């Protein structure tokens, strides 16, 4: 019997202490598409390539919602910055991309924005951040599954296939314990170039091996507001295997 999904009554606050809204006072050029409001800085590379960006993101949007089997009637605000330095100065974070929702109550977000770097070295316009926003009707699972799903939707990391990257990390003895990653507090210590291909690869394994229905069920029945022991118990109940047993199967796959 499927577990009762309880997440719809929960309220979440996004952990973004660095966030600042200075970008709202900037003279972005705005372009509206069917599902987005795009914000380009005048004369930037992103503005020059805006037609390709708009087409790419609309394709991503359709792909993600089709896979999730969800509807969405709210447009995404999509801000593109010409450098990491500019992004950090205007919205506070020095990573290449963020999905901002601020608060989530009854699965309704306060904000619906994506902020990314777009320059010659980093064109961070993949499916990852869009997946974070468009999957919010499923609720907020632990980082292991949220980030795993977002990376799975790209099915690559730095243009390399997820299983291949994780296999290399395995041989270099760099992978983290999946049980350890079930505790969101531990994510403050992780290395991005390891963690994203690792959890994307694990999500891909769960989906290929056990199907989308079970993945959705475990996603909706694990929560950032629950104790790690509760989440581990729910994972085991849904898959009839502990996280350690699932990890062994995944390791066998990527090796």
N, C-alpha and C positions, 0 to 999 in steps of 0.2 A: 504494500500500500504506500502511495506517495505521502511524504511528509506534508503537514499543513503549512502553507506558506504564510508567514507571519509578518513579513517585512513591510507591508503596506501601511501599517499604523505607526511606523517609526519616523523620527525626525533626525536628520543628520546635518552637521555643520562641517563644511569643507575645511580641512586643515591647511590653510594658506596664510600663515602669519606674515609672509613677505608681500602679500598682495597690496597694490595701490592703484587708484583709478586715474592716474595722471594722463593716461592715453585718451580719456574722454574729452580732454581740453585741447587735443592736437588737431590740426587741420588735415585730417585724412580725406582723400577722395573716396567717395562711397559709390559702390555699384551693387545693384540688387539683381539677384537671379531668382529662380523659382523657389529655392529652399535656403538661400543665404543672403545676408548683407555683407558684402566684402568691403574692407577698409584698406586702401593702399596709400602709402606716402607718395607725394608728388615726385615724379622723376625716378622713382625706385625701380629696381629690376622687376619686382612683382607687378608694378603698374604696367611696365612694358609687356609683360607676359600674361596680362590679366585674362585674356580670352582663353588661353590654355589652362590657366588655374581654375577659372570658372567651370569650364567643361570637365576638367579632371575631378573637381570636388562634387559636381552634380552626379557624375558616375559613381563616385564613392558613396554618396548619400543613398542612391538607389540600391547599390549592392548591399550596404549594411542593413538598411531597413528590410530589404527582401530576405536577407539571411535571418534577421531577428524575428521576422514575421510580425512587425509592429507598424503602427501608423504614427505620424507626427504632424502636428499642425502649427508648429512654432519654428520660425526661421532662426538659423544659427548666425550669430554675429562673428565674422571671421576677420581677425586683425593680422596683417602681415607686416613684419618689421624688417628693415634692411640690414640689421646686424644684431648679434646677441647683446651687445652693449646698449643699443637703442631700446631693445625689448626690456632689458633689466631696468633701465632708467625710467621707462614709462609705465610698466605694469608690475615691476618688482622682482621677477624671477629670471635667473640666468640660465635656464635650460631652453632647449630649442622649441619646446611646445607645451602648451597647457590647455586643458579644458576647464573652464570656470563656471561653476554652478552655485557656489556660495552656501546656499541652504537647500535642503531637500526635505519636503514634508509631504507625506502621502504620494511620494514619487514625483512631485511637481517642483522643479528647480526655480530658484529665485533669478538666477542669471543663466544665459544660454550662449556662451561665448567660447571661442577658440583663439588662442594667441600663438603665432608661430614665427620663426625666423625664415626669411627667404632671401638668400644671397647666392653668390657664385659657388660657395663651398657647401652650403646647407640649404636645401629646398625641402623644408619639413612640412610637406603637404600630403602625407600619406593618410591612411584610414584610421590611425591610432586614436587621435583626439576626438574625432567624430564618433567613433564607437563608444567612447566614454559617455558622451552626451546622449546619443540615441538609444543606448541600452539602459538609461535611467529608469524607464518603466519596469525593468526587471528588479529594481532596487539596487542597493550597494552591498556587494559581497566583499570579502577580504581582498587585499591587494593581489594575492596570488592568482585569483580567478579574474578580477577586473582587468589587471594589466595583461594577464594571459590572453583573455578574449580580445583585447584591443590589439595586441601584437599578432595574434592569430589572424585577425582580419587583414593585416598587411601580408601575412605569410612569408615574411622575410625580415632580416635585420641587416641594415647597411648593404642591401641588394644581395644578401646571401640567404639561402634556404635555412629555415629554422632548425631542422634536424641536423643539418651539416654544421651549423655554428655551435649548437649544443654538444655535438659529438666532439668537436675540437676542444671545447671547454672541459668536457669530461676527461679527455686524454691529458689535458694540462692540469687536471685535478683542481679546477677552479669553481666547480658548481657548489651552490649552497644546498643545505638540507631542506627538503620541501616542508618537513614538519616545522622547522625553524622559520621558514617563510610564511607559514600560516599565522604567525604572530605579526601583526602590522607594525608593532613597535620596533621590530628588528630591521625594518626597511630603511631606517635612517642610516644604517651602516653599509648598505649594499652598493656595489659598483654597477652603474647603468649598463655598461657594455657586456656585463655578464647576466644581469637579472632579466633584461627584456627578452633576449633570445631564449633564455632558460624557461621562463614562465610561458612564453608564446609556444615553445616546443611542447611543454607539458600539456597546455590546453589543446593543442593540435592532437596529441596522443589520446587524450580523454575523448575528444570528439570523434576521432577515427575509430577508436577501439570500442567505445561504449555508447556513442550516439549523442545527438543534440538534445534529446529529451532529458536524459540523465544529467547532462551538463547544465541545462537550464534549471533543473530541479535543485542541483547542488548549489548553483549560483544564487538562487532565490531563497535558499534555506540556510545559507551561511551569512553572517552579518558582522560588520565592524563594531556593532554594539554588543556582541556576544563574547563570552570568555573563549579563549582558545580551546579549552577542553570541550565546550559545547560545539564549536565548529568542527573539530576533529571527529566528534561523535556523529555529527550529521553527515559528514563526508563518508564515514565508514558505513553508516546505515544505508545511504543511497547506493553506494557502489558495492556493498557487501565485502569491502576490503579496506584496510587501514591505509592512511596516507603513505606509510612505509612500504606496504605491499604494492601500491600503485606506483610508487617511485621506482621500485625494483623492475617493474614491467616497462616503465618508460626508459630507464637506463638501458635495458636490454635492447629496446627499439633504436635508441640513438647510437648505440655502440656497434 
